[in-house]
Amino acid sequence: MLVATDAHRTLVEVEQDIAWLLYRAGKYLQTRGEPAAAQPLFERSVELRRAMLGEDHPDTLESAGALPFNLCELGKYEQAHQLDEDLLARCRRVLGADHSQTLEAATNLGVALRYLGQYEQAYQLAKHTVARRCQILGLDHPDTLRSAFIFALASWGLGYYQTARQLGEDTLTRMRQVLGANHPYTLRSVMPLGLALWGLGYYEQARQLGEDTLTRMRQVLGADNPQTLRMASILELALDGLGQHEPARQLGEDTLTRMLHVLGADHPDTLRSATILGGTLGKLRQSERARKLGEDSLVRRGRPRARAPQCGLDQAARCRSRRGGPYSLHLRLRR
């Protein structure tokens, strides 16, 4: 690297530049949906900056801030939660409550809380964070839109499908305008809208949105990218809702095979994919295979065996009557 070949630079200066490059390279890989490749880069960047600058230096906090979200992408939600709580406390103390890194840490903590099923806490934190970012950065700033994306997912997790749909539509429109239709963040922002449409029973709209987005993701990110595979699972749900069980099964089989290869058998996304496929197989009267998939998923989650597989999104299905939800923040953001 050029920074390492300049004879006039001190070792500390070179290591600072290396830490920055490691962080930026990790962020690029993370944006591309390659968390496993990004993880060692983030860890080394944190190590270098901590050794040179100290635990609470803003640069150290910047590198450390990338770790929790990346751990969530790797399915290590508890570890991400612990790191993010500590990081958020440090950022608030050192940088202030409204600093960009503090708000990013709050956004990432919301991601971990959502994955851990703590939807109400995730919702309240995301609501506060998107409001602060909107006031400080503006409604169309990419960081504000990312927080809005997390808020939409948290709304969906609580069964507030109308809120998730409206916020998802607004966020997706703005993402397309600000970042472009094929930016990885734009493609990812489709997910809460797709889930909300499915939860509301608008299966055809969910199918059209899912097919278009899945095609784009395969072109931009690749067929085996974890984000692509998550979108495939949403499309599978839409097809199943339309009664197109055989196309749903084919897509589900392909998605599960790829997830097993890319993420491993115990990753939460793989387990969800297996459970969704099990539900589709049951509707096709392939009850024995559905039962085996369901039991294997339950065992891997550390739960007792059950007679029949249950969809990992059953909780959402049971909440479909809760189609309202708090619109006040969304309406303020639109104004």
C-alpha positions in Angstrom: 0.0 0.0 0.0 1.1 3.5 -0.7 0.7 4.7 2.9 3.2 2.0 4.0 5.9 2.9 1.4 6.3 6.6 2.3 9.6 6.9 4.1 8.6 10.2 5.7 5.7 8.8 7.6 5.9 7.5 11.1 4.8 4.0 12.1 1.9 5.4 14.1 0.7 7.4 11.0 1.0 4.4 8.8 -1.0 2.2 11.3 -3.7 4.9 11.6 -4.1 4.8 7.8 -4.1 1.0 7.8 -6.8 1.0 10.4 -8.9 3.5 8.4 -8.4 1.4 5.2 -9.4 -1.8 7.0 -12.6 -0.1 8.3 -13.5 1.3 4.9 -12.9 -2.1 3.2 -15.0 -3.8 5.8 -17.8 -1.3 5.2 -17.7 -2.0 1.5 -17.9 -5.7 2.1 -20.7 -5.2 4.6 -22.7 -3.1 2.1 -22.2 -5.8 -0.5 -23.7 -8.3 2.0 -20.4 -10.1 2.8 -20.3 -10.0 6.6 -18.0 -13.0 7.0 -15.3 -11.3 4.9 -15.9 -8.0 6.7 -15.6 -9.3 10.2 -11.8 -9.8 10.5 -11.2 -6.4 8.9 -13.4 -4.6 11.5 -11.8 -6.5 14.3 -8.3 -5.6 13.2 -9.3 -2.0 12.7 -10.7 -1.8 16.3 -7.5 -3.5 17.7 -5.2 -1.0 15.9 -7.2 2.1 16.9 -7.7 1.0 20.4 -4.0 0.4 20.9 -3.0 3.7 19.4 -5.8 6.0 20.4 -7.6 4.4 23.4 -11.0 2.9 24.0 -13.0 6.1 23.8 -11.4 7.9 20.9 -13.9 8.8 18.2 -12.0 6.8 15.6 -12.0 3.7 17.8 -15.7 4.2 18.4 -16.2 4.5 14.6 -14.5 1.1 14.0 -16.3 -0.5 16.9 -19.6 0.7 15.7 -19.4 -1.5 12.6 -19.1 -4.7 14.6 -22.6 -5.1 16.2 -24.5 -4.8 12.9 -22.0 -7.2 11.3 -22.5 -9.7 14.1 -26.3 -9.5 13.5 -25.7 -10.3 9.8 -23.7 -13.4 11.0 -26.6 -14.4 13.3 -24.8 -13.6 16.5 -27.5 -11.5 18.0 -26.7 -11.8 21.7 -23.1 -10.8 21.1 -24.2 -7.9 19.0 -26.6 -6.8 21.6 -24.0 -6.7 24.4 -21.5 -4.9 22.2 -24.0 -2.3 21.1 -25.3 -1.5 24.5 -21.8 -0.8 25.7 -20.9 1.2 22.6 -24.1 3.3 22.8 -23.3 4.2 26.4 -19.7 5.2 25.4 -20.9 7.3 22.4 -23.4 9.1 24.5 -20.8 9.9 27.1 -18.0 10.9 24.8 -19.7 12.3 21.7 -23.1 13.3 22.9 -26.6 12.0 22.3 -27.1 13.5 18.9 -23.7 12.7 17.3 -23.9 10.7 14.1 -22.0 7.8 15.6 -24.3 7.8 18.7 -27.4 7.6 16.5 -25.8 4.9 14.3 -25.1 2.9 17.5 -28.7 3.4 18.5 -29.9 2.2 15.1 -27.8 -0.9 15.3 -29.0 -1.7 18.8 -32.5 -1.6 17.4 -31.5 -4.1 14.8 -30.2 -6.5 17.5 -33.3 -6.0 19.6 -35.5 -6.8 16.7 -33.6 -10.0 15.9 -33.9 -11.0 19.6 -37.7 -10.6 19.4 -37.7 -7.5 21.6 -39.9 -5.7 19.2 -41.3 -3.1 21.5 -37.9 -1.9 22.7 -36.7 -2.0 19.1 -39.7 0.0 18.0 -39.3 2.8 20.6 -35.6 3.1 20.0 -36.0 3.2 16.2 -38.8 5.8 16.6 -36.6 8.1 18.6 -33.6 7.6 16.4 -35.3 8.3 13.1 -36.9 11.4 14.6 -33.6 12.8 15.7 -31.9 12.0 12.4 -34.7 13.6 10.5 -34.3 16.8 12.5 -30.5 16.8 12.3 -29.8 15.4 8.9 -33.0 15.9 7.0 -35.6 13.4 5.7 -33.6 12.3 2.6 -30.2 11.7 4.2 -29.1 8.0 3.7 -28.6 7.6 7.5 -32.2 8.9 8.2 -33.5 6.5 5.6 -31.6 3.6 7.1 -33.1 4.4 10.5 -36.5 4.6 8.8 -35.9 1.1 7.3 -35.2 -0.3 10.8 -38.3 1.5 12.2 -40.5 -0.1 9.4 -39.2 -3.5 10.3 -39.8 -2.9 14.0 -43.4 -1.8 13.2 -43.9 -5.0 11.2 -42.6 -7.1 14.1 -45.3 -5.6 16.3 -48.0 -6.3 13.8 -48.4 -2.7 12.7 -48.6 -3.6 9.1 -50.2 -0.4 7.8 -47.6 1.6 9.5 -44.9 -0.6 8.1 -46.4 -0.4 4.6 -46.7 3.4 4.6 -43.3 3.9 6.1 -41.8 1.2 3.8 -43.3 2.8 0.7 -42.0 6.3 1.6 -38.5 5.0 2.5 -38.2 3.0 -0.7 -39.3 5.9 -2.8 -36.7 8.2 -1.2 -34.0 5.6 -1.3 -34.5 5.2 -5.1 -34.3 9.0 -5.5 -31.2 9.4 -3.3 -29.2 6.3 -3.9 -30.6 4.8 -7.1 -32.9 1.8 -7.7 -30.0 -0.8 -7.7 -28.1 0.4 -4.7 -27.7 -2.4 -2.1 -29.4 -0.3 0.6 -32.3 0.5 -1.7 -32.8 -3.1 -2.5 -32.6 -4.1 1.1 -35.2 -1.4 2.0 -37.8 -3.4 0.0 -38.0 -6.1 2.7 -40.3 -4.4 5.3 -42.7 -3.3 2.5 -42.8 -6.8 1.1 -43.4 -8.3 4.5 -46.1 -5.7 5.3 -47.9 -6.4 2.0 -47.8 -10.1 2.8 -49.0 -9.5 6.3 -51.9 -7.4 5.0 -52.9 -10.2 2.5 -51.8 -8.2 -0.6 -50.1 -11.2 -2.0 -50.1 -10.2 -5.7 -48.4 -6.8 -4.9 -45.9 -8.6 -2.7 -45.2 -11.1 -5.5 -44.6 -8.4 -8.1 -42.4 -6.4 -5.7 -40.5 -9.5 -4.6 -39.9 -10.8 -8.2 -38.5 -7.4 -9.4 -36.3 -7.0 -6.3 -35.0 -10.5 -6.4 -34.0 -10.1 -10.0 -32.2 -6.9 -9.2 -30.5 -8.4 -6.1 -29.3 -11.4 -8.1 -27.8 -9.1 -10.7 -26.2 -6.6 -8.2 -25.3 -8.7 -5.2 -25.3 -12.3 -6.6 -27.6 -15.3 -6.1 -25.9 -16.5 -3.0 -25.8 -13.1 -1.1 -27.6 -13.4 2.3 -29.7 -10.3 1.4 -30.8 -12.0 -1.9 -31.7 -15.1 0.0 -33.8 -13.2 2.5 -35.7 -11.6 -0.3 -36.3 -15.0 -1.9 -37.9 -16.1 1.4 -40.3 -13.1 1.3 -41.2 -14.0 -2.3 -41.8 -17.6 -1.3 -44.3 -16.3 1.3 -46.1 -14.2 -1.3 -46.3 -17.2 -3.8 -47.6 -19.4 -1.0 -50.2 -16.8 -0.1 -51.4 -16.8 -3.7 -51.9 -20.5 -3.6 -48.9 -21.1 -5.9 -47.5 -23.8 -3.7 -45.4 -25.6 -6.2 -43.5 -22.5 -7.4 -43.1 -21.5 -3.8 -41.7 -25.0 -3.0 -39.2 -24.8 -5.8 -38.0 -21.3 -4.7 -37.9 -22.5 -1.1 -35.9 -25.6 -1.9 -33.3 -23.5 -3.9 -33.2 -20.8 -1.1 -32.7 -23.4 1.7 -29.9 -25.2 -0.3 -28.1 -21.9 -0.8 -28.5 -20.8 2.8 -27.2 -24.1 4.1 -24.1 -23.6 1.9 -23.6 -19.9 2.6 -24.8 -19.4 6.2 -24.7 -22.9 7.6 -27.4 -25.1 9.1 -27.7 -23.3 12.5 -28.0 -19.7 11.2 -31.3 -18.1 12.1 -32.1 -17.2 8.5 -31.5 -20.9 7.5 -33.8 -22.1 10.2 -36.5 -19.6 9.1 -36.1 -20.7 5.5 -36.5 -24.3 6.5 -39.6 -23.5 8.6 -41.3 -21.6 5.7 -40.5 -24.4 3.3 -42.0 -26.9 5.8 -45.2 -24.9 5.8 -45.3 -25.0 2.0 -44.6 -28.7 1.9 -47.4 -29.3 4.3 -49.9 -27.6 1.9 -48.6 -29.9 -0.9 -49.3 -32.9 1.3 -45.7 -33.7 1.7 -46.3 -34.1 5.4 -43.4 -36.4 6.3 -40.7 -34.1 4.9 -42.5 -31.1 6.4 -42.5 -32.8 9.8 -38.7 -33.6 9.6 -37.9 -30.0 8.5 -39.9 -28.6 11.4 -38.5 -30.9 14.0 -34.9 -30.3 12.8 -35.5 -26.5 13.0 -36.9 -26.8 16.5 -34.0 -28.9 17.7 -31.4 -26.5 16.3 -33.2 -23.7 18.0 -32.9 -25.6 21.2 -36.7 -26.1 21.6 -38.6 -29.4 22.3 -39.7 -31.5 19.3 -43.2 -30.8 18.0 -45.6 -32.9 16.0 -45.9 -30.5 13.1 -43.7 -27.7 11.8 -44.8 -24.1 12.5 -43.8 -21.2 10.3 -41.3 -18.9 11.9 -43.6 -16.1 10.8 -46.8 -17.5 12.4 -46.6 -14.8 15.1 -47.0 -12.2 12.4 -49.8 -14.1 10.7 -51.7 -14.2 14.0 -51.3 -10.4 14.3 -52.9 -9.6 10.9 -55.9 -8.1 12.6 -53.6 -5.5 14.1 -53.5 -3.5 10.8 -53.3 -0.1 12.4 -50.6 1.2 14.6 -49.1 4.6 15.4 -49.0 6.8 12.3 -48.0 10.1 14.1 -44.3 9.9 13.5 -44.7 8.7 9.9 -47.1 11.6 9.1 -44.7 14.1 10.7 -41.9 12.7 8.6 -43.9 13.0 5.4 -44.8 16.6 6.2 
